[in-house]
């Protein structure tokens, strides 16, 4: 079995847990690999595993059986970008704060590795949003697990985003921006802008305006079989578009469309994991003495 570990900016306080993770994998006879980013972070740390395992690049990702993401949800999003269309199962080990996606607590690493090697897990398929642009952007990594966003630059005035569903006019949003979120991303930026929660298995996208000036405009849920296209206007010559945490500046002449990607993110989930339990815990639902 080939297992690759990915992480960004490791903190020294988490090194003992990471070393426990590496030992748990190698002691079971699996081959351990690092991504280049994880390896560089480890070299800056006090870990005893410096230069102990090979580094694998994106071109050889297809040879891996599992990817382990060590960090928060942002690290797991970066892991999905690393994998691309290979659909390698990803297990998120949470050393961050919220942890909607990275669900294994650092104190449960030993139990998680036991379940992983015993096959006591399921693979959960999560839809990705794919962007098409009239000019090359994001170096071909034109997909995201959470959301695609159009946003004004810096402190410039609001923008107008003319939005179409399968070629039919939906609305012109006068706002700071617009989000197209997947069910996975409905607990992220879209939620903070008033968007609804969507369960992971739902076949939908949610379109959520960011600080809209039209006060009667609300988020709308659409089928993920739809193609959503945009035309942007504003006083500024440049606007920002983002796919999860990756962003770039574009001008209004670029044509943009989003749709569901032809491949999915595969997340490893253990038998004790429950999506609704996670919602209640992370969002403090029922945080009331009466409950």
N, C-alpha and C positions, 0 to 999 in steps of 0.2 A: 504494500500500500504506500502511495506517495502523498504526503501531506505538506502543504506549504503554509507558512505563517506570514501574515502581513500586519504591520503596525506602523504608526507615525508618531514621532516625537515621544518616545517612551520616557516615563519618569522613573527615577531610581527607586521610588517606593513600591513600584509594581514589578521590579526585576525578580524578586523571589517567586512571585506567582508565574511569571513567564518561564523561569527556569524549571518550575514544577511542571508546567505544561510541556516543555521540550522533553524533559525526562520521562514523563508519562507516555509520550508518543514513541520515543526511541527505545524504551524498555520493552515495548510490545513488538518490536521488530519492524516497525514502519520506517520508511525513509523520510527524513526531515529536510525540507527546503525552506529558504527564506526568500522573500522578495528583496529587491535591491534597497528599497526604502527602509524595510525592517532591519536589514543587515547594517545599514549605515547608522540607524538609531542604536542598535545593539553595540556597535563599535564605540559609540560615545558614552556608553554606560559602563557599569562595573561588573557586568555579567561574566561568568566563567565560560560562556559559550561563544565568545568572540572567535570568528574565523573557524568555527567547528563544522559548519554545514554549508553545502553549496547554495549558490544564488541562482534562482530560475527567472528567466525573463518571460515577457508576455508571449513570445513566439513558441514557447514550449509549455504553455499552460495546459494544453490538451492532455499532457502526460500525467496530470495530477488527478487524484481521486477526491481530495477535499482541500478547501481553503479555510484557514482559521484566521478570523479577523480579531485582532487584539486592540481594543480601544473602545470608543463610543460608537454611536450610530454613524457619525461622519466617516469614521474609519471603514465601517462596513460598506457605506456608499462608495468609497474609494476602491474597496476590494471588488465590488461589482463592476466598476469601470475597468479594472485590471483584467478581469476574466473575459469581458466582452460577451461574444456569442457562444462561448464554449459551454456555458451552463453547468459549470463545476459547482457542486454543493458547497455552500458557505455556512460556517458556524461562527456566530458572533460571541466573543467573550468580552464582557463589559467591564472596562476600567474607567468608563466615563461617568456621566451623571444620570441622564434619563433612561436610555436603553430600551427603546421600543423594539429595535431590531437586534441589537446585541443583548441577548436574553440570559446568557450564562454568567452568573455572578463569579467574581474572581475566587471566592471561597468555595465554589462548587466545581472547580476544574477537575479534580480527581474523579468525582462521580460522573461528570460529563464525558470524560475520556473512556471511562468504563462502559458507559452506554453506547458511545460511538463505536467502539471496537466490538461490542457485542451485537451491534445492529439494532439496538433498541431505540430507534428514532424514525421519524417520517421526513419526507422532503416536501416542503411547501413551495408551490410555484407562485411567484409574484410578477405581475405584469409590469412592463417597462414602457415608458413613453419615448418615442423616437421622433427626432426633429429632422425636417428636410429644409435646406436653405438653397437659394439660388446661387450662392457662392460658398466655397469650402470654409467651414468653421469647426472648431474643436478637434482638428486633426483626425477626423473620422470617428471619434468617440461621441457620436451624436445621439446618445440615449441616456436615460436617467431612471432611477428606481423611484425617486420621490416626486420630482416635479420639473416642469419647464416653466420659466418665468421671463416675462418681458418687464423691464423696469426703466424708469427715467434715470438719468445720470446725475449723481451728486445732488446739488440743491436746485437743479433746474426746475422750471415750471412743469406742471403735469403734462401727460401725454394723452393722446387719443388713440385707442386701439380698436380699429374696426375688425370685428370678429365674424367669421363665417363657419357654419357647420355643413359639411358636404356641399360646399358651394352656395348654400343659402345664408342670407344675411341674418345674423343673430342680434348684434347690438354694437353700438359704439361706446366704449368705456372711456369716460374722462376720469383719469385716475393716475396714481403714481405708478401703477403697473398692473399686470394680469398674470395669474397663476393657472397652469393646467396641471393638476395633481392626480396621481394614481391613487388607488385605494391605500397603498402603503404610505404615500405622501400626505394623505388626508390628516394624519396626526402631526404634521410638521408645519411648514410656513402657511399653508392654506388654513389650518386650524386657527392659527394666531390672527388671521384676517377674517375670521368669522365663518369659515367654511365648515361643512358637515363632516362627521366621521363616517367613513365607508369601510365595511369589513373587507379583509384581504381577498376573499373569494369573489367579491362583486365585480361584474364586468362593466365598470364605469370609469369615467374621468369626472373630475369636478373642476369647473371654471370659476375662479374666485378673484374678484377685483381687489387691488391693493389701494386702500384709502380712496375710494371712489368719490368724485364730486357729485355724481348723480345719486342722491341719498336713497332713492327708491330702488336702486339696483341691488340684487342679491346673488349669491353664488347659485350656479345651476349644475345639476348632475346630468351628464350625457353618456350615451353608450360608448364603450371603448372601441367599437367598430367604426366610429365616426372619424372623419378627417377634419381637423380644425385648422383654419388658415387665418392669417392676420395681415392687416395693412396698418402701419403706424404713422401717426402725424404728431408734430410737436414743434416748439420753437427751437429746440436744440437740434443740431445736425446728427448727433449720435445718441444711441440708446443702448441699454444693456440687455443681453439675453443670457440666461443661465440654465444649466442642466445640473441639478443638485448644487454642489458647491463650486462648480466650474462656471466662470462667466467670461464674457468677451463683449467688446463694444462693436456695434454695427451701425450702419446708416439706414435711412428709411427706404432706400432703393432695393434692399434685399428682401426677397419674398420668403415668407416663413410658413411652414405647415408642420403640424404634429399629428401623430397617429400612434397606435399601439405597435411596439416593436415585434418583429417576427420571432423573437426569442425571449426567454424569461429569466428572472433571477431565481435560483433554487436555494432555499434556506433550510438548514437542518433544524428540526424541532424535536425535542424530547417529549416523552409521554406526559410528563408533569406540566408541560407548557400549555397555557390556555390564554387565547387572545383577550378574552373579556376580563380575566384576572389581571392581565397586564394593564388594560385600560383603567380599571379601578385603582390599581396601585400607583400607576404613573401620573394619573390625572387627579388623584385624591378624591375619586368618587365615593360618596358615602362617608366623607370625613365629617361626621356629625355624631354627637354623643348618643342620639336616638338610634344609631345603627350599630 
